[in-house]
Amino acid sequence: MFTAKPVNAVSMQRSNQDVGLSPTAAAAVASCAFTVPLAMSASSSPSPNHPRIMTWYLSLREPRFKPPDWTIPLAWAGIEAALSIAAYRLLRAAPSVDRTKALSLLGWNILMIGGWNRLFFRGRRLSVSTLAASALVGTSAAFVKAAAPVDRTAARAGLPLVGWVAFATVLTATIWRLNSRQVPGVANTGR
């Protein structure tokens, strides 16, 4: 006769932190959420290493509500660190359709962060940058929604991105509007 062993509630709860990638592999892959946007942005950010971009950026008229320049990299560092945490937690979760969808959206968002920087600073395409920022609001919100059933902490880690890119969309649109009549080449507003 078969007798089932008693199962307690603790053994029934299989932690999603035990079934995905190993901690080391998940951490290695998740670090890309921080390093990829940083690397993509470094090639086109206004800095002494990019004097033409810096000159153009400093020529732009900006709204009063724009944060000081030194705060923007700090905000992005925090956002990208949060996205790395989200990626780690999702990569440790059990493979599923929901997990794949959340990770795919996270990957797109990571690439779009670096892509926006290149559109705005290197390409000087203020109109397209505004549209890209708006699209990033949508994809980042979609990421939060997709991650929630897999890992609520990972979903919450995406909320700073949603808020920041919503603000960045308004900021970019305002910069575009303020500079739409400047001399071409000084503040090229789109192509």
C-alpha angles and dihedrals in degrees: 000000000000117000120191118224115239112259120209124211093252094058090046092058105080107196114230086219089074105053111052128062119333115269092253095048092044091050092049093051094040091055087070088073086069103032102043097058089041092053093044092049096044091068094058111023120120105261140125086272089063105040096169092052090045092051091049093047093049090051093060121105108233134197120251091245094063110117118239112278093245092061096057098070089046091053091048092048089055093045093048091047089053090049089051089054090049091050092049093051093047092047090053092050122096113276111261142144090261092051092049091050092049093047091047092053091046090052092050091049092051091053092044092054091059092039093055090054091053093047094049104038106024098029096035087213102150096170094050090042089056091052091046092051090050091051089050090056088057097045093044091051088048089052092053091049093047094046096049098079090047101043124350093201090055089050092050089050087064094056096084089057092052092050096044096048091046087056091043090054091056091044094049092047090050093049089049091051094046092050102037093105099045122117112280111259093029094068107358104197100197144314 
